[in-house]
Amino acid sequence: MRAKVPDARVLAALIATSLWLGSARHGSAQVEERVERVDYRTEIRPLFAEYCYECHGPDRAKREADLRLDEKRFAFADRRGYHLIVPGKPEESEVWLRVASEFAEDRMPPYTAGVDLSEEHKALIRRWIEEGAEWPEDAAAESAAAAPAAPRRRQSGIRAVEVPGEPFVIHTHEIADVRVVPLARGLSHPWSLAFLPKGDVLITERGGSLRLFQDGVLVPEPLEGVPSDVLARGLSGMMEVALHPQFEQNHLVYLTYTRKLGERLGTVALVRGRLEGTALRDVEDVFVADPWLDEASAAGEGQTTQGAATAAARLAFAPDGTLFMTMGGAFGVERDDGTHSFMGKGMLAQDLSSHAGKLLRLNDDGTAPKDNPFYGRPGYKPEIYSLGHRNQQGLALHPVTGQPFAVEHAPQGGDELNAIEPGANYGWPIISYGRHYDGPRIAKQFWREGMKEPVVLWVPSIAPSGLTFYTGDRFPEWKGNLFVGALMVGRIPRTGHLERIVFNERGEELRRESMLTELRQRIRDVRQGPDGLLYVLTEETQAALLRLEPVE
Ligand code: HEC
């Protein structure tokens, strides 16, 4: 039987679709099928069910961002002025923008989940929205049933593990038996913790809350009075919590978070407030980073956010009362072919008129100390202490010298621990051991005269996070060791761990040990408690606070 000669409209659709299908699929049956409109029931719902329901479906305990994509009334809801799905307009639909974002830290499903939507699947969602995002009313009732009991997508063979409810013992190199005590579970993406004088713990959650672990129990209600203009998206939101060195007298708590500036834009803010019982009072701005916008975003066009909205910010008070603050967000590098990822904001790390990609040093009121290395130089940001950083997610002061040490995320390979000197340049993105996520090298050189080399280098990446030098007496064999939280190794989800690094007296690395690997959790923070024990935060939807103690 001879095929009918297609008319112009069908031909155009054929061409569009064969582009869409790519070279992998041929055959007129499939091509003709694509002349049909995208069908919600058979094409979109299974996609959402497979890739999105896990976090945006009927299961309340695992739901993220209070977002449901399993029912029409939620999926089309007005979300504080922007819309998830705008029929006919993918560029105004948050669902499309987040699925297609060129910003890996912003993309859905999150890259930490370890699955990507294929180009075909993305094109399907786009077309469905373009064609009017038809979602038959009677499909709503069936939606919950469509959520697969176990996700049907091609899963990583490394399965999730739940943090045990009971204490358990791990075995490590220098100390044979270490007990791990789960203190609290059910936290949502905690970022940081700080110890109150009597041993209670303040914990931030990325979504925008500050929690209190008091007398051995996680207080169910978050603290009142924390800023409400938190932009929680991608890997940012509420971040650091730190106490003023004279907290016992002034009760001042410092917080860093991503502050909303309009719909989808943000910058990093440092605020402080007085802790009174379970509330923060008199919260005031201490320091707000100059936002760094790409032109399209500044003009209110553009895709989603840029650097400032995903910049990490850690804090550490120095013995002289000044405050070190990391300021990440210098993502993205232009490639040889002129294309770039992450809006190409990486070079801001070398720009002394920008806060992006720097370590800052502030007074406790947010002003710049006069002895900062670039203070008083016209055009330079006076808060800058060091430059050439990409995104520093961990910060700790050396227990003897007081020198700041910071861990920094490269994209793929090339994560660094840097010993920071005032005014020094750590090289990003001019020198780097990292690669773009799709393979090519970031930089032409690994090192260069006048730029600092890392003290510790990770290839592959471990996505280093919280950082602590151990100085306590409870684990004498670990004295002076550096502990680093690792979110994932070599871009494989569920490979997070707690890393222990041993240095000699010259600060040179001797050995590294990966601990808590069996938990398969992303480890977000590690701190030494006033009791000399180590406290660890996992970073998951149902995250835990753990305590490491010696087995006596
Ligand atoms: C592993 C969990 C996970 C999966 C799977 C996932 N998301 Fe998300 N999603 C999140 C988290 C966490 C947030 C909140 C942080 C953020 O905005 O990045 C979020 C936020 C969003 C938002 C922004 C909501 C708002 O109001 O700001 C959209 C839109 C979204 N997701 C769409 C999707 C789509 C579409 C899929 C499937 C293709 C998907 N997500 C899959 C975890 C997930």
Boltz pocket constraint, residues with backbone or C-beta under 6 A from the ligand:
constraints:
  - pocket:
      binder: B
      contacts: [[A, 47], [A, 48], [A, 51], [A, 52], [A, 53], [A, 54], [A, 55], [A, 56], [A, 64], [A, 65], [A, 67], [A, 69], [A, 79], [A, 84], [A, 94], [A, 95], [A, 98], [A, 99], [A, 105], [A, 106], [A, 108], [A, 109], [A, 110], [A, 113], [A, 117], [A, 232], [A, 233], [A, 234], [A, 235]]
      max_distance: 6.0
